[in-house]
Amino acid sequence: MNRTPHHHPLRLRRSVLSVPAVNARALAKSALLDCDAIIFDLEDSVLPEKKAEARAALIRHFKTLDRSPGREHVIRINPLEGPDGALDLEAVLECMPDAVLLPKVCEPQDVLAVADWLSEAGADDGPRLWAMIETAACLLNLPAIAETGRTHGGRLDCFVVGLNDLRKETGIADIPGRPFLVPLLLQVVVAARACGLDVIDSVFNDFSDDENLQAECRQGRQMGFDGKMLIHPAQIAAANDVFGVTEAEAAEALAIVAAFAAPENTGKAVVSLAGRMVEKLHADQARRLIAKADLINERKKKA
């Protein structure tokens, strides 16, 4: 496989909050929160007998939703093989969110089937597709699943790790620091990056434990994740902070870009900066980080 550049627009995905679509109070409150993306959940957080009510509530909510740029609105549907998946997709057509989050993905066809359905229903390039990585079969098929988003025409933009389901299916222990899960998490990151996808770390279940939430966010960022899926508004600030851009990081990125732009470095693939050698790939990373910092600053101005 050839190295894949980032061909999707850069988006802020530091904090991705999941909100039960059946909870009217949570839906109303979500519009006021400082998260980068909201997942309106029709799946795990909605009881079977409440699915129709949740779809109707979501359709009403989207009719009054502020769709100004800067925040993504995502709908997590139920599996297509169940009784609600197709009905959820009909609701997606009425809402036209930025993306559809697919649960229990196991193989490429799970992504392609929804992509085909949306195209046949007349949807243009949006909604995009996100895939939950939460089954053992999915882990075995990660490269092939990621490949569905490698081309410019693919709808798949993002992986979202679901460790609660993965722990349940595999029996891997829930231990602080996630020692037995780190190898699997890194596989997800590598597969996503090989195909130019973003990748979101799993939820941290104890929303009252800010210290360990921050530690897990730091671990996720060090592994290469773009952000974290959240289950409570109290977790937003920590995710935005850890997955954000510090002043020192921004200053270093600006210095790298300036070094390569200097006339004396024209045509050079490697330059010396503050006692270390910096390559063109570092300049590419720096430009992307600067663009991310710009998006964060724009968000702050609108807050």
N, C-alpha and C positions, 0 to 999 in steps of 0.2 A: 504493500500500500504506500502510495506517495505521501509525503508529509502534507498535512492539510492546514492551510492558513485559516485564521478566523474569518469566516465568510458571513457570519450572522452579525447584525448590529450589536455594538456593545450596550449591555443593559446592566443597571444596578440590580443585583440579586443577593444583597447582603442578608436581608431579613425577609423571609418568606413565611407569612403567617397563615395558618390553616384555620378557617372559620366554618362551623357547621351551618350549612345552608338553611337548616330548619329553625335556627335560632334567630328570631327577628331582632332581638336586642343586640346580638353580636354583629349582625349584618349592618345595622344602623351605625354602630360604634366604629366599625372597621374603616369607614370613610374618613374618620378623624385621626387615624393612627399614622405613625411615621415609619411604617414598613415599606420596603421596596416593592413587594408583591403580595397579593392576597390570593390564597387558594380557597375558593368556595366549595366546600366538600359535600358531595352527594353520596359518598360511599360509607366509610367506616363509622363516621360520627352520626349517621342517620339510621334509625331503626327501620326495618323493612316496611312496617306499616305506615311510616312517615315519609317515604320516598316521594310520593306524588305531591304531598304538601310542601316538601322541600323544593321540588322543581318549580312549583307555582310561586313560592316565595322568592326564589332566585330570579325568575322572569320579571316579577314586579320590581325587585331591587335594581336590576340592570336598566330598567326604563328610566330611573331617576338618578342613575350613577354618574358621577363626574368622571368622564373619560379623558380628561386632559393628560397630555404626555407626562411621563415621569414615574408612573406606577403601572405595574402589570396586574391584570385581573385574570385569574385562571380558574377553570371549573374542573374539579376532579369528578369524573364519572364513575359509574359502576361497570364491572366487566361486561363485555358485549355478550358473552354466553349466558348471562343471567337474564332475569325478566325485566331489568331496569336499564340496561346499557343503551339499547336503541332509543328508549324514551328520553334518556338523558341527552343523547345526541340531538334529538329533536329540540330539546330545550336549549342546547348550545346554539343551534341555528337562530333561535329567537333572541338570545343574549349576545351572540358574537363576541365572546371574550377574546383576550389576547392569545390565550393558549388553553388547550385541553390537557389535563393530567390523566394519564392512563394508568390504572392500578394493576397490580399482579402481572406485569409484563413478563413473559417467559421466552418469547422468540420473536424474530423480526416481523412475522406475519401479524402479530398483535398490534404493531405500529402501522404497518402497511394497510391493514384492513380499515382502520379508522381514517387514515389519510385518503384512501380510495373513497370511502363513504362521504367524507367532506367534499371531495372534488366532484363526485357525482351529484351531490346535493346543491352544487353551485357555489360553494364557498371559494373565495379567491385564495391568495397566498396566506391569509389568516382565516381562522385561528391556527396558531402553531401547535406543535405537540410536545409535551413533556412526558417522560416515562418514569414510573416508580420502579426502583430497583429493590425488590423485596422478596424475591423467591430464589431458591437454590438453582432452579432451571435457568433463571435470568442470568445468574452469575456465570454459568457455563456457556451461555450464548452472548455474553456482553459484546465482543467485537462485532458480531454479525448484527446485533441490534443497533449499536452505535453507527454502523455503516449506513443505515437507512437515513441518517441525517448528514452524511458527509458531502453530498452534492448540493449545489445551489437550489435544486428543485425539491429537495427533501424537506418535509415539514418539521422533523424532529430537531428541537433546539437544545434540550436540557434533560439531564438525568437528576432524579431526586431519590436519595437513599431512604429506604424504610426499614429501619433496624428492628422495630417491634415485631413485624411480621417475619422478618428473616430469622430473628432469634427463636421465635415460636416454631418455625419450620425446621430449623437446623439443630436446635438445642444448645447453641452457643451461649455461654454464660454472660449475664449482664453484670460486668465488673467495671468499677471506675477505671477510666483510662482506656477501656475497650481493647485490652491487649490481644485477645484472640480474634478480634474483628478488624484490626488495623490492616492485615494483609488483604482482606477482602475489600476494604474501603479504598485502598490504593489501586486495586484492580479496576474499580469503577472510575477513578480519576484518570487512569492511563487510557482506558477505552474511550472515555469522553473526549479527552484531549486529542487522541489520534484522529478523531473525526470532527474536530472543531466545535464540540458541544460544551456548554456550561454544565456544572455539576454542583448540586446542593446537598449538604450534609444532613443527616437524619435529625429528628427531634430529640431534645433532652427532656425527659418526662417530668422531672421535679421542678416545676416553675417557681417554687419558693427558694430554691438553692442557687442563688446568683453566683456564688464563688465557683462552684463546679460547672455551672453553665459557661462561665467565661473561660474556664480551663478547657472545656470541650470545644468551644469556639476557636480558641488558640490552636488546639490540636488539629482541628479541621482546616484552618487556614494554612498551617504548616504542611499538611498533606496535599494542599492544592485546591481545596474546595473554594467556590465563589461565595458561598453564603450558607445559611442554616435555615432549615424548616423549623417553624416555631408553633407552639400550641397555646401561647398566652401572650397578651400584649406586654406583660411585664418583662418578657425576654427580648423585646425589640431593641432596646438601647444597647444591650451587651453585644448583640449580633452586629448592629450598625457600627459600633466602635471597633470591634476586633477585625471585622472584614472590610473596614474602611481604609483610608489612606492617611498615614500620619504626616505631620509637617516635615519630618526628617526624610521620609520616603519620597515625598513630593519634591523636596529640594534636591535630593540625589538624582531623581529622574530628570529634572530640569537641567542639572549639571551635565548628565550624560548626553542628552540631546544637544545641548549647547556645544559640547566638546566635538561632536561629529559635524556640527554645522560650522565650526571655525574654519576660516580659509586655509590655514596651515594643515588641516586634516582632510582636505578635499581628496576623495579617492582612496582614502585609507580604510581598511577593513578592521583594523585594531588601533586604538589610541591609548595613550597613558593618561590616567586621571587619578590624582591624589594618591600616587604611589602604587596603583594597580592597573593591570591591562584590561581594557573594556572592548568588547567585540560588537559588531553590528547587531547581533541578536539581543544584546543588552539594550541597545538603542530602541529596537522594536518593542521590547518589554517596557521600557521607560515611556514611550509614547502612549502605549495602552494604559499604563498606570496614570499618566497625566490626564488622559481622556476620562478615566474613571473619577479622578479627583474633580474634574470640571463638572461631571454629572452630579456628584455629591454636593458641590457648591450651589449648583442650580436648584437642587432640591431644598437646600437650606433657605435660599432666597424666597421660595414659594411657601415655606412653612409659616 
